[in-house]
Amino acid sequence: MLEAIGRNTLLLLHIANQMKRVVQAIEAIPRHVDVDVVRRDDVLGDTWGLPLQACRSWNSFGNMLQHVIFAGRPGLQRVINGQFVITLAASGMRIDDYN
């Protein structure tokens, strides 16, 4: 029993050290960088910030949805089939209705 507790303690210390490294890496990201983003909220409650440069064409946006956002998640088949709607956050207007 003591051996198992010792192993678990070492594992938790290792996890804590890894988390410290992650925090340090996040803190090293420059905060002054101003990048245009496309915000995506989904029905699962997740919010994503996608770089605008990767969303400038319909194909690149669809690829980003398939391979980054929905990979292995519910809704992937609908994205592959093009069964989704994009709306403007401020007005709720569909992108295909926007001129």
All heavy atoms as an XYZ file, in Angstrom:
779
protein
N       0.826     -1.187      0.000
C       0.000      0.000      0.000
C       0.870      1.250      0.000
O       0.603      2.193     -0.738
C      -0.932     -0.033      1.214
C      -1.815      1.161      1.325
S      -3.076      1.169      0.070
C      -4.501      1.053      1.034
N       1.902      1.248      0.850
C       2.801      2.407      0.906
C       3.530      2.611     -0.419
O       3.769      3.746     -0.841
C       3.801      2.249      2.047
C       3.215      2.373      3.463
C       4.292      2.102      4.502
C       2.609      3.747      3.670
N       3.856      1.518     -1.075
C       4.533      1.610     -2.370
C       3.614      2.268     -3.411
O       4.048      3.121     -4.190
C       4.942      0.219     -2.842
C       5.769      0.230     -4.106
C       6.213     -1.167     -4.501
O       6.515     -1.986     -3.609
O       6.224     -1.423     -5.714
N       2.343      1.902     -3.407
C       1.376      2.496     -4.341
C       1.190      3.980     -4.042
O       1.120      4.803     -4.966
C       0.040      1.766     -4.252
N       1.135      4.344     -2.783
C       1.006      5.756     -2.403
C       2.235      6.531     -2.864
O       2.125      7.641     -3.387
C       0.794      5.896     -0.876
C      -0.580      5.330     -0.493
C       0.925      7.349     -0.438
C      -0.809      5.236      0.997
N       3.407      5.933     -2.720
C       4.641      6.576     -3.163
C       4.652      6.804     -4.672
O       5.051      7.872     -5.152
N       4.221      5.791     -5.441
C       4.154      5.934     -6.895
C       3.166      7.026     -7.305
O       3.447      7.845     -8.184
C       3.756      4.611     -7.547
C       4.887      3.607     -7.667
C       4.526      2.462     -8.610
N       3.239      1.840     -8.334
C       3.061      0.768     -7.550
N       4.099      0.178     -6.985
N       1.859      0.271     -7.366
N       2.005      7.048     -6.649
C       1.003      8.066     -6.955
C       1.510      9.469     -6.611
O       1.254     10.424     -7.345
C      -0.307      7.792     -6.219
C      -1.047      6.619     -6.804
O      -0.806      6.216     -7.933
N      -1.960      6.049     -6.027
N       2.231      9.582     -5.513
C       2.790     10.875     -5.124
C       3.793     11.354     -6.161
O       3.772     12.523     -6.567
C       3.467     10.781     -3.738
O       2.486     10.348     -2.783
C       4.029     12.120     -3.309
N       4.666     10.471     -6.621
C       5.631     10.840     -7.658
C       4.926     11.237     -8.950
O       5.320     12.193     -9.624
C       6.605      9.693     -7.907
C       7.626      9.426     -6.797
C       8.453      8.192     -7.118
C       8.522     10.634     -6.605
N       3.881     10.520     -9.293
C       3.118     10.834    -10.494
C       2.474     12.222    -10.385
O       2.523     13.020    -11.326
C       2.041      9.771    -10.740
C       1.183      9.943    -11.995
C       2.056      9.913    -13.251
C       0.133      8.860    -12.056
N       1.906     12.522     -9.229
C       1.293     13.841     -9.028
C       2.334     14.952     -9.077
O       2.078     16.028     -9.629
C       0.538     13.878     -7.696
C      -0.759     13.069     -7.667
C      -1.336     13.035     -6.253
C      -1.765     13.634     -8.641
N       3.507     14.704     -8.521
C       4.582     15.708     -8.592
C       5.015     15.923    -10.040
O       5.280     17.056    -10.460
C       5.768     15.288     -7.726
C       5.550     15.375     -6.208
C       6.724     14.756     -5.469
C       5.336     16.821     -5.786
N       5.078     14.853    -10.807
C       5.439     14.965    -12.216
C       4.379     15.785    -12.971
O       4.718     16.661    -13.776
C       5.574     13.569    -12.836
C       5.878     13.588    -14.288
N       7.091     13.998    -14.789
C       5.109     13.275    -15.364
C       7.064     13.935    -16.111
N       5.868     13.492    -16.485
N       3.122     15.521    -12.700
C       2.042     16.270    -13.340
C       2.118     17.743    -12.950
O       1.966     18.628    -13.804
C       0.666     15.666    -12.969
C       0.507     14.287    -13.615
C      -0.477     16.593    -13.389
C      -0.706     13.513    -13.139
N       2.388     18.029    -11.685
C       2.490     19.412    -11.225
C       3.635     20.129    -11.938
O       3.489     21.291    -12.353
C       2.692     19.462     -9.712
N       4.769     19.455    -12.121
C       5.894     20.063    -12.835
C       5.540     20.318    -14.297
O       5.916     21.353    -14.855
C       7.137     19.173    -12.742
C       7.779     19.239    -11.371
O       7.662     20.246    -10.681
N       8.446     18.171    -10.979
N       4.835     19.393    -14.923
C       4.427     19.585    -16.312
C       3.469     20.772    -16.429
O       3.558     21.557    -17.380
C       3.773     18.313    -16.868
C       4.721     17.139    -17.006
C       5.841     17.422    -17.991
O       5.698     18.166    -18.938
N       6.996     16.827    -17.740
N       2.560     20.903    -15.485
C       1.618     22.024    -15.504
C       2.355     23.354    -15.343
O       2.002     24.348    -15.977
C       0.555     21.863    -14.418
C      -0.400     20.709    -14.668
S      -1.264     20.799    -16.254
C      -2.193     22.298    -16.056
N       3.377     23.386    -14.508
C       4.178     24.603    -14.362
C       4.833     24.976    -15.677
O       4.884     26.153    -16.043
C       5.247     24.417    -13.289
C       4.720     24.441    -11.882
C       5.837     24.237    -10.876
C       5.284     24.107     -9.481
N       6.330     23.844     -8.484
N       5.323     23.979    -16.419
C       5.940     24.238    -17.719
C       4.916     24.772    -18.713
O       5.209     25.663    -19.503
C       6.594     22.973    -18.253
C       7.828     22.562    -17.434
C       8.459     21.297    -17.914
N       8.888     21.438    -19.302
C       9.144     20.418    -20.106
N       9.013     19.192    -19.666
N       9.531     20.615    -21.343
N       3.698     24.238    -18.678
C       2.650     24.718    -19.563
C       2.313     26.177    -19.245
O       2.191     27.012    -20.143
C       1.387     23.828    -19.452
C       0.190     24.464    -20.146
C       1.658     22.448    -20.014
N       2.187     26.495    -17.969
C       1.892     27.870    -17.562
C       3.002     28.809    -18.005
O       2.744     29.897    -18.524
C       1.671     27.949    -16.035
C       1.647     29.385    -15.556
C       0.381     27.234    -15.652
N       4.252     28.402    -17.838
C       5.375     29.231    -18.273
C       5.331     29.464    -19.783
O       5.600     30.566    -20.259
C       6.700     28.588    -17.881
C       6.963     28.628    -16.395
C       8.184     27.806    -15.993
O       8.672     26.986    -16.771
N       8.660     28.020    -14.781
N       4.991     28.426    -20.539
C       4.908     28.573    -21.994
C       3.787     29.525    -22.384
O       3.950     30.363    -23.272
C       4.696     27.207    -22.647
N       2.661     29.440    -21.704
C       1.543     30.338    -21.994
C       1.917     31.777    -21.650
O       1.629     32.704    -22.403
C       0.271     29.896    -21.239
C      -0.255     28.589    -21.829
C      -0.804     30.979    -21.263
C      -1.372     27.946    -21.037
N       2.573     31.962    -20.516
C       2.964     33.309    -20.104
C       4.010     33.905    -21.036
O       4.139     35.122    -21.125
C       3.469     33.294    -18.668
C       2.352     33.068    -17.670
C       2.851     32.902    -16.248
O       4.072     32.740    -16.040
O       2.010     32.948    -15.335
N       4.745     33.072    -21.756
C       5.771     33.568    -22.678
C       5.185     34.071    -23.992
O       5.865     34.747    -24.753
C       6.795     32.464    -22.952
N       3.925     33.773    -24.252
C       3.281     34.230    -25.486
C       3.073     35.736    -25.389
O       2.493     36.232    -24.423
C       1.922     33.526    -25.699
C       2.124     32.026    -25.860
C       1.185     34.112    -26.901
C       0.840     31.226    -25.864
N       3.545     36.484    -26.374
C       3.364     37.937    -26.321
C       1.892     38.322    -26.318
O       1.113     37.812    -27.108
C       4.047     38.436    -27.598
C       4.799     37.287    -28.152
C       4.238     36.042    -27.557
N       1.527     39.205    -25.408
C       0.136     39.630    -25.299
C      -0.186     40.800    -26.231
O      -1.329     41.129    -26.434
C      -0.190     39.994    -23.862
C      -0.293     38.765    -22.987
C      -0.552     39.143    -21.543
N      -0.828     38.051    -20.663
C      -0.069     37.011    -20.401
N       1.053     36.865    -21.032
N      -0.417     36.083    -19.547
N       0.835     41.419    -26.767
C       0.608     42.582    -27.619
C       0.346     42.202    -29.075
O       0.060     43.063    -29.885
C       1.816     43.519    -27.555
C       3.062     42.906    -28.117
N       3.840     42.039    -27.393
C       3.638     43.012    -29.333
C       4.854     41.642    -28.146
N       4.758     42.228    -29.323
N       0.445     40.930    -29.388
C       0.208     40.499    -30.761
C      -1.280     40.670    -31.074
O      -2.142     40.189    -30.358
C       0.636     39.020    -30.949
C       0.267     38.532    -32.331
C       2.117     38.881    -30.703
N      -1.554     41.385    -32.148
C      -2.930     41.641    -32.544
C      -3.231     40.829    -33.803
O      -2.816     41.192    -34.887
C      -3.132     43.133    -32.805
C      -4.584     43.476    -33.035
O      -5.455     42.712    -32.587
O      -4.835     44.516    -33.661
N      -3.935     39.734    -33.635
C      -4.253     38.848    -34.742
C      -5.771     38.841    -34.921
O      -6.516     38.705    -33.956
C      -3.755     37.411    -34.451
C      -4.148     36.461    -35.560
C      -2.269     37.400    -34.225
N      -6.199     39.009    -36.172
C      -7.628     38.933    -36.446
C      -8.092     37.496    -36.302
O      -7.440     36.569    -36.770
C      -7.928     39.425    -37.864
C      -7.725     40.921    -38.006
O      -7.937     41.632    -37.004
O      -7.358     41.361    -39.099
N      -9.214     37.321    -35.613
C      -9.720     35.976    -35.364
C     -11.188     35.865    -35.756
O     -11.930     36.824    -35.714
C      -9.642     35.601    -33.870
C      -8.826     34.414    -33.600
C      -9.305     36.707    -32.971
N     -11.541     34.664    -36.140
C     -12.939     34.305    -36.361
C     -13.343     33.501    -35.134
O     -12.737     32.479    -34.827
C     -13.099     33.451    -37.644
C     -14.525     32.945    -37.763
C     -12.686     34.247    -38.864
N     -14.329     33.991    -34.408
C     -14.767     33.292    -33.200
C     -15.846     32.298    -33.571
O     -16.768     32.609    -34.321
C     -15.316     34.302    -32.195
C     -15.766     33.636    -30.927
C     -16.235     34.645    -29.941
N     -17.127     33.984    -29.011
C     -17.866     34.602    -28.152
N     -17.849     35.901    -28.083
N     -18.654     33.932    -27.359
N     -15.726     31.111    -33.016
C     -16.689     30.056    -33.294
C     -17.190     29.485    -31.980
O     -16.420     29.006    -31.178
C     -16.032     28.957    -34.112
C     -17.005     27.899    -34.498
C     -16.273     26.683    -35.034
N     -17.149     25.554    -34.961
C     -17.362     24.828    -33.866
N     -16.754     25.096    -32.772
N     -18.197     23.830    -33.886
N     -18.488     29.585    -31.750
C     -19.137     28.989    -30.584
C     -19.983     27.836    -31.083
O     -20.634     27.952    -32.117
C     -20.048     29.999    -29.878
C     -19.291     31.221    -29.405
O     -18.196     31.063    -28.867
O     -19.813     32.341    -29.582
N     -19.970     26.732    -30.348
C     -20.788     25.600    -30.797
C     -21.792     25.196    -29.737
O     -21.767     25.683    -28.617
C     -19.918     24.425    -31.254
C     -19.108     23.785    -30.142
O     -19.460     23.946    -28.960
O     -18.122     23.107    -30.456
N     -22.677     24.302    -30.129
C     -23.748     23.865    -29.228
C     -23.218     23.025    -28.072
O     -23.923     22.800    -27.101
C     -24.839     23.078    -29.993
C     -25.537     23.966    -30.980
C     -24.269     21.853    -30.664
N     -21.974     22.577    -28.163
C     -21.378     21.805    -27.074
C     -20.789     22.713    -26.002
O     -20.252     22.259    -25.014
C     -20.296     20.870    -27.622
C     -20.769     19.864    -28.672
C     -19.595     19.099    -29.252
C     -21.794     18.922    -28.074
N     -20.854     24.039    -26.237
C     -20.352     24.992    -25.254
C     -18.900     25.374    -25.442
O     -18.336     26.074    -24.611
N     -18.281     24.938    -26.520
C     -16.883     25.269    -26.783
C     -16.797     26.537    -27.616
O     -17.633     26.796    -28.474
C     -16.186     24.136    -27.540
C     -16.045     22.879    -26.691
O     -15.949     23.010    -25.458
O     -16.040     21.780    -27.267
N     -15.766     27.335    -27.350
C     -15.492     28.533    -28.137
C     -14.102     28.393    -28.721
O     -13.171     28.001    -28.026
C     -15.558     29.790    -27.250
O     -16.877     29.909    -26.717
C     -15.234     31.042    -28.039
N     -13.989     28.714    -29.992
C     -12.709     28.608    -30.689
C     -12.370     29.952    -31.301
O     -13.241     30.651    -31.789
C     -12.790     27.566    -31.805
C     -13.102     26.195    -31.330
C     -14.324     25.698    -30.988
C     -12.181     25.135    -31.136
N     -14.216     24.391    -30.599
C     -12.904     24.013    -30.683
C     -10.803     25.012    -31.319
C     -12.309     22.812    -30.407
C     -10.225     23.797    -31.042
C     -10.960     22.719    -30.584
N     -11.105     30.302    -31.300
C     -10.623     31.473    -32.009
C      -9.786     30.990    -33.174
O      -8.705     30.450    -32.981
N     -10.282     31.151    -34.375
C      -9.576     30.667    -35.562
C      -8.909     31.844    -36.258
O      -9.500     32.911    -36.380
C     -10.565     30.002    -36.521
C     -11.429     28.891    -35.934
C     -12.451     28.438    -36.956
C     -10.567     27.744    -35.477
N      -7.676     31.679    -36.729
C      -7.012     32.785    -37.424
C      -7.743     33.132    -38.720
O      -8.077     32.249    -39.503
C      -5.608     32.238    -37.708
C      -5.729     30.758    -37.608
C      -6.870     30.469    -36.677
N      -7.991     34.423    -38.908
C      -8.728     34.873    -40.080
C      -8.059     34.436    -41.377
O      -8.725     34.063    -42.334
C      -8.881     36.394    -40.061
C      -9.630     37.007    -41.236
C     -11.067     36.503    -41.279
C      -9.586     38.515    -41.165
N      -6.725     34.433    -41.397
C      -6.002     34.053    -42.609
C      -6.362     32.641    -43.048
O      -6.381     32.342    -44.234
C      -4.484     34.144    -42.408
C      -3.975     35.540    -42.220
C      -4.169     36.061    -40.797
O      -4.607     35.345    -39.913
N      -3.856     37.321    -40.582
N      -6.652     31.762    -42.105
C      -6.981     30.373    -42.438
C      -8.450     30.210    -42.796
O      -8.875     29.125    -43.167
C      -6.626     29.461    -41.267
N      -9.223     31.282    -42.691
C     -10.662     31.191    -42.946
C     -11.086     32.068    -44.116
O     -12.254     32.368    -44.278
C     -11.430     31.615    -41.694
S     -11.095     30.610    -40.246
N     -10.156     32.498    -44.936
C     -10.489     33.452    -46.009
C     -11.195     32.806    -47.193
O     -11.845     33.492    -47.960
C      -9.238     34.171    -46.470
C      -8.758     35.116    -45.403
C      -7.871     36.169    -45.951
N      -7.422     36.998    -44.866
C      -7.662     38.284    -44.788
N      -8.342     38.882    -45.716
N      -7.221     38.972    -43.771
N     -11.077     31.511    -47.360
C     -11.819     30.856    -48.437
C     -12.726     29.791    -47.818
O     -12.472     29.294    -46.734
C     -10.865     30.219    -49.459
O     -10.326     29.015    -48.956
N     -13.780     29.487    -48.542
C     -14.733     28.489    -48.041
C     -14.049     27.139    -47.838
O     -14.275     26.463    -46.851
C     -15.895     28.381    -49.019
C     -16.996     27.524    -48.491
C     -17.289     26.256    -48.866
C     -17.928     27.867    -47.474
N     -18.356     25.785    -48.145
C     -18.775     26.753    -47.275
C     -18.131     29.001    -46.693
C     -19.796     26.752    -46.349
C     -19.155     28.995    -45.771
C     -19.974     27.884    -45.599
N     -13.173     26.741    -48.790
C     -12.489     25.450    -48.678
C     -11.562     25.409    -47.479
O     -11.527     24.416    -46.752
C     -11.704     25.147    -49.956
C     -12.609     24.756    -51.105
O     -13.721     24.299    -50.893
N     -12.133     24.955    -52.323
N     -10.774     26.468    -47.266
C      -9.847     26.452    -46.130
C     -10.616     26.467    -44.812
O     -10.215     25.812    -43.843
C      -8.852     27.611    -46.204
O      -9.518     28.850    -46.088
N     -11.740     27.183    -44.770
C     -12.550     27.198    -43.557
C     -13.147     25.815    -43.294
O     -13.117     25.316    -42.167
C     -13.661     28.249    -43.673
C     -14.481     28.382    -42.423
C     -13.935     28.955    -41.281
C     -15.785     27.938    -42.378
C     -14.679     29.084    -40.122
C     -16.540     28.057    -41.228
C     -15.983     28.636    -40.099
N     -13.667     25.183    -44.349
C     -14.212     23.832    -44.200
C     -13.153     22.838    -43.749
O     -13.410     21.978    -42.904
N     -11.941     22.950    -44.310
C     -10.843     22.068    -43.886
C     -10.493     22.289    -42.424
O     -10.221     21.345    -41.685
C      -9.609     22.289    -44.763
C      -9.767     21.671    -46.129
O     -10.514     20.719    -46.302
N      -9.067     22.224    -47.104
N     -10.476     23.553    -41.987
C     -10.182     23.844    -40.585
C     -11.241     23.227    -39.695
O     -10.929     22.616    -38.675
C     -10.117     25.352    -40.373
C     -10.018     25.730    -38.932
S      -8.586     26.573    -38.327
C      -7.822     27.326    -39.674
N     -12.501     23.354    -40.082
C     -13.577     22.745    -39.289
C     -13.418     21.229    -39.221
O     -13.545     20.633    -38.153
C     -14.944     23.086    -39.882
C     -15.432     24.521    -39.725
C     -16.770     24.686    -40.428
C     -15.541     24.906    -38.273
N     -13.131     20.590    -40.364
C     -13.031     19.132    -40.406
C     -11.838     18.602    -39.630
O     -11.957     17.643    -38.874
C     -12.911     18.656    -41.849
C     -14.179     18.706    -42.622
C     -13.973     18.186    -44.027
O     -13.266     17.209    -44.228
N     -14.583     18.834    -44.998
N     -10.679     19.217    -39.822
C      -9.446     18.617    -39.314
C      -8.983     19.170    -37.980
O      -8.167     18.536    -37.304
C      -8.334     18.771    -40.345
C      -8.673     18.124    -41.656
N      -8.784     16.764    -41.807
C      -8.990     18.654    -42.856
C      -9.123     16.479    -43.044
N      -9.259     17.614    -43.714
N      -9.487     20.328    -37.582
C      -9.046     20.911    -36.315
C     -10.171     20.912    -35.294
O      -9.999     20.434    -34.177
C      -8.519     22.353    -36.535
C      -8.156     23.009    -35.208
C      -7.339     22.357    -37.481
N     -11.320     21.413    -35.681
C     -12.400     21.604    -34.722
C     -13.205     20.333    -34.475
O     -13.400     19.920    -33.345
C     -13.363     22.719    -35.203
C     -12.601     24.003    -35.499
C     -14.464     22.957    -34.190
C     -11.927     24.628    -34.327
N     -13.677     19.691    -35.535
C     -14.588     18.557    -35.380
C     -13.914     17.195    -35.481
O     -14.598     16.182    -35.409
C     -15.715     18.639    -36.415
C     -16.760     19.643    -36.053
C     -16.743     20.906    -36.606
C     -17.756     19.337    -35.148
C     -17.703     21.843    -36.280
C     -18.721     20.259    -34.804
C     -18.688     21.523    -35.375
N     -12.615     17.140    -35.633
C     -11.921     15.850    -35.760
C     -12.250     14.960    -34.559
O     -11.946     15.293    -33.425
C     -10.418     16.066    -35.865
N     -12.943     13.861    -34.836
C     -13.284     12.914    -33.767
C     -14.388     13.381    -32.839
O     -14.589     12.801    -31.778
N     -15.123     14.414    -33.205
C     -16.171     14.952    -32.338
C     -17.531     14.833    -33.021
O     -17.619     14.704    -34.232
C     -15.889     16.431    -32.040
C     -14.573     16.618    -31.319
C     -14.345     18.036    -30.928
N     -15.336     18.390    -29.919
C     -15.724     19.628    -29.710
N     -15.228     20.610    -30.407
N     -16.618     19.900    -28.793
N     -18.602     14.943    -32.231
C     -19.940     14.929    -32.839
C     -20.077     16.080    -33.835
O     -19.597     17.173    -33.595
C     -20.868     15.137    -31.639
C     -20.081     14.763    -30.439
C     -18.641     15.038    -30.776
N     -20.711     15.816    -34.945
C     -20.944     16.841    -35.952
C     -19.999     16.782    -37.130
O     -20.185     17.491    -38.118
N     -18.967     15.940    -37.061
C     -17.983     15.875    -38.139
C     -18.640     15.518    -39.468
O     -18.362     16.150    -40.487
C     -16.875     14.876    -37.804
C     -15.837     14.633    -38.899
C     -15.113     15.933    -39.241
C     -14.855     13.561    -38.486
N     -19.522     14.534    -39.477
C     -20.147     14.119    -40.735
C     -20.977     15.244    -41.344
O     -20.997     15.424    -42.552
C     -21.006     12.866    -40.521
C     -21.399     12.185    -41.813
C     -20.190     11.787    -42.663
O     -19.247     11.176    -42.180
N     -20.208     12.156    -43.931
N     -21.625     16.047    -40.501
C     -22.401     17.187    -41.019
C     -21.487     18.225    -41.646
O     -21.831     18.830    -42.661
C     -23.239     17.808    -39.920
C     -24.392     16.916    -39.526
C     -25.327     17.666    -38.589
N     -26.421     16.817    -38.227
C     -27.643     16.943    -38.727
N     -27.898     17.868    -39.604
N     -28.597     16.141    -38.343
N     -20.323     18.449    -41.047
C     -19.362     19.400    -41.629
C     -18.867     18.869    -42.963
O     -18.802     19.607    -43.955
C     -18.191     19.655    -40.661
C     -17.096     20.462    -41.334
C     -18.675     20.363    -39.404
N     -18.529     17.586    -43.020
C     -18.059     16.975    -44.262
C     -19.118     17.125    -45.352
O     -18.805     17.415    -46.505
C     -17.696     15.489    -44.034
C     -16.443     15.388    -43.163
C     -17.505     14.756    -45.355
C     -16.135     13.986    -42.669
N     -20.402     16.976    -44.986
C     -21.501     17.088    -45.951
C     -21.915     18.534    -46.217
O     -22.821     18.782    -47.001
C     -22.717     16.301    -45.458
C     -22.457     14.815    -45.422
O     -21.599     14.309    -46.134
N     -23.183     14.111    -44.573
N     -21.259     19.501    -45.546
C     -21.600     20.908    -45.739
C     -22.913     21.312    -45.099
O     -23.532     22.290    -45.512
N     -23.344     20.588    -44.089
C     -24.619     20.862    -43.431
C     -24.404     21.747    -42.209
O     -24.651     21.351    -41.076
C     -25.291     19.561    -43.018
C     -25.647     18.666    -44.175
C     -26.135     17.305    -43.716
O     -25.678     16.773    -42.719
N     -27.066     16.743    -44.469
N     -23.924     22.969    -42.441
C     -23.755     23.917    -41.349
C     -24.013     25.320    -41.890
O     -23.985     25.559    -43.087
C     -22.373     23.815    -40.709
C     -21.225     24.045    -41.663
C     -20.689     25.314    -41.836
C     -20.663     22.986    -42.372
C     -19.633     25.527    -42.698
C     -19.607     23.188    -43.234
C     -19.089     24.466    -43.401
N     -24.298     26.227    -40.985
C     -24.599     27.603    -41.334
C     -23.628     28.497    -40.580
O     -23.329     28.264    -39.420
C     -26.057     27.960    -40.936
C     -26.345     29.422    -41.172
C     -27.034     27.088    -41.689
N     -23.155     29.536    -41.251
C     -22.286     30.508    -40.610
C     -23.066     31.812    -40.496
O     -23.639     32.295    -41.478
C     -20.997     30.727    -41.424
C     -20.255     29.400    -41.543
C     -20.134     31.785    -40.773
C     -19.075     29.455    -42.467
N     -23.118     32.356    -39.274
C     -23.844     33.600    -39.045
C     -22.922     34.648    -38.447
O     -21.905     34.315    -37.834
C     -25.031     33.384    -38.082
O     -24.535     32.887    -36.844
C     -26.043     32.410    -38.646
N     -23.273     35.911    -38.629
C     -22.536     37.007    -38.020
C     -22.934     37.091    -36.550
O     -24.125     37.050    -36.217
C     -22.846     38.320    -38.724
C     -22.461     38.377    -40.205
C     -22.970     39.663    -40.834
C     -20.959     38.274    -40.349
N     -21.947     37.217    -35.669
C     -22.221     37.227    -34.240
C     -23.080     38.424    -33.826
O     -23.974     38.296    -32.995
C     -20.910     37.217    -33.463
N     -22.821     39.586    -34.402
C     -23.522     40.796    -33.979
C     -24.998     40.783    -34.360
O     -25.852     41.217    -33.584
C     -22.839     42.027    -34.580
N     -25.313     40.285    -35.554
C     -26.688     40.389    -36.040
C     -27.416     39.047    -36.157
O     -28.627     39.011    -36.274
C     -26.708     41.056    -37.410
O     -26.037     40.233    -38.351
N     -26.665     37.959    -36.178
C     -27.277     36.650    -36.401
C     -27.588     36.393    -37.850
O     -28.153     35.370    -38.208
N     -27.195     37.311    -38.739
C     -27.456     37.172    -40.170
C     -26.572     36.078    -40.752
O     -25.390     35.987    -40.425
C     -27.178     38.497    -40.878
C     -27.518     38.478    -42.357
S     -27.104     40.036    -43.184
C     -28.193     41.152    -42.349
N     -27.151     35.252    -41.604
C     -26.373     34.201    -42.273
C     -25.373     34.841    -43.223
O     -25.670     35.842    -43.870
C     -27.297     33.286    -43.065
C     -28.181     32.425    -42.205
C     -29.222     31.716    -43.030
N     -28.602     30.929    -44.098
C     -28.864     29.651    -44.320
N     -29.747     29.032    -43.580
N     -28.278     29.010    -45.304
N     -24.192     34.250    -43.325
C     -23.139     34.776    -44.199
C     -23.608     34.803    -45.646
O     -23.352     35.759    -46.367
C     -21.851     33.941    -44.071
C     -21.227     34.150    -42.702
C     -20.859     34.264    -45.172
C     -20.694     35.521    -42.421
N     -24.350     33.799    -46.096
C     -24.772     33.792    -47.495
C     -25.852     34.848    -47.777
O     -26.135     35.150    -48.922
C     -25.242     32.410    -47.937
C     -26.360     31.843    -47.081
O     -26.673     32.430    -46.026
O     -26.910     30.806    -47.451
N     -26.443     35.455    -46.726
C     -27.401     36.546    -46.897
C     -26.719     37.916    -46.824
O     -27.327     38.934    -47.069
C     -28.481     36.510    -45.815
C     -29.376     35.273    -45.943
O     -29.445     34.718    -47.058
O     -29.971     34.883    -44.946
N     -25.443     37.921    -46.430
C     -24.703     39.166    -46.192
C     -24.144     39.707    -47.489
O     -23.559     39.005    -48.285
C     -23.550     38.875    -45.212
C     -22.774     40.086    -44.799
C     -23.329     41.028    -43.958
C     -21.481     40.278    -45.263
C     -22.604     42.130    -43.574
C     -20.752     41.385    -44.879
C     -21.330     42.306    -44.032
O     -20.606     43.395    -43.653
N     -24.355     40.985    -47.752
C     -23.821     41.629    -48.956
C     -22.864     42.720    -48.576
O     -23.058     43.576    -47.893
C     -24.938     42.188    -49.828
C     -25.779     41.071    -50.407
O     -25.268     40.016    -50.750
N     -27.066     41.294    -50.506
